[in-house]
Amino acid sequence: MEPVVSTDLGLPNKRSGKVRDLYDVTLPGGDPGLLIVATDRVSAFDVVMANGLPGKGIVLTQISRFWFDRVGDRIAHHLVSTNVADVPGLTGAERDALRGRIMLCRVTEVLPVECIARGYITGSGWKDYQASGKVCGIPLPAGLVNSDRLERTLFTPSTKAEIGLHDENISFEQGAAIVGEDTMRWLRDTTLELYEDARSYALERGIILADTKFEFGRIDGAGTPLLIDEIFTPDSSRFWPADAWEPGQEQPSFDKQYVRNYLETVVASGAWDKTPPGPRLPDEVVENTMARYLEAYERLTGAPLDFDAV
């Protein structure tokens, strides 16, 4: 399978994020809609790498679809369909190329606060704790080690940054000044509820959900927020095999931490400084990362991903 690293559809208002290409469409019934195409691009440290992971966008889309279906009776979300036949204005060749990697969604006004839940201390949180004894300004007990489970889940919001820039951690109070205190409280409570439910579900299937992030939006900027973007995917979460969890060290993972770990060796060698453009990932890193994505899908859903059936 050749990686899909970019799209050029005959649809209006294309814009691209680190991984996704977005287009304006019309939903069945005539309402304005958003087409989200999950490409095979891969980003780390807010930089897009020179090559993609073949099939990654399909895995991300199918994992998100699984979770949206699972939480849809408890929280409203933006997903309307993942069936490429429901997207108007595409050619037959475009439909074939996009099969399995699209989400047809309702249009929302994105809230400018990214919502992060941390159940374990790892990644940037671990580095923060080592330097300050805190994670995103939240004091934690002394003596924690890398990958320890936290006594209580942390809500650590951040601002949304433009491509090429880094998100900035903010306090609850700073978030409330941006979106309002009632909305911020709803975001916190919903984030923690979604995370803790998914963590329990994943653990029953041999996966530790160490942390995750969500985005929310409002239709016409009003009303209760909707869950948008992707949820509980290897790009938005850290997944660890539960039977290999050993606090005090980096954990093997089912997510793009494998890519991050490789890139840290590139940085240490002086060959890259975490600024664009990103380096090319070796075949071994591509293959091993995709194997982890696919195993995460199979463990979470109970069946291997059939690329021909999506």
Sequence and secondary structure as in RCSB ss.txt:
>XXXX:A:sequence
MEPVVSTDLGLPNKRSGKVRDLYDVTLPGGDPGLLIVATDRVSAFDVVMANGLPGKGIVLTQISRFWFDRVGDRI
AHHLVSTNVADVPGLTGAERDALRGRIMLCRVTEVLPVECIARGYITGSGWKDYQASGKVCGIPLPAGLVNSDRL
ERTLFTPSTKAEIGLHDENISFEQGAAIVGEDTMRWLRDTTLELYEDARSYALERGIILADTKFEFGRIDGAGTP
LLIDEIFTPDSSRFWPADAWEPGQEQPSFDKQYVRNYLETVVASGAWDKTPPGPRLPDEVVENTMARYLEAYERL
TGAPLDFDAV
>XXXX:A:secstr
         S SS EE SSEEEEEEE TTS EEEEEEE S  EETTEE SS  TTHHHHHHHHHHHHHHHHTTTS
 BSEEE  GGGSTT  HHHHHHHTTSEEEEE  EE SEEEEEEEE  HHHHHHHHHHSEETTEE  TT  TT EE
EEEEE  EE   TTS  EE  HHHHHHHH HHHHHHHHHHHHHHHHHHHHHHHHTTEEEEEEEEEEEEETTEEEE
EEES  S TTTEEEEEGGG  TTS    SSTHHHHHHHHHHHHTTS  S SS     HHHHHHHHHHHHHHHHHH
HSS   TTT 
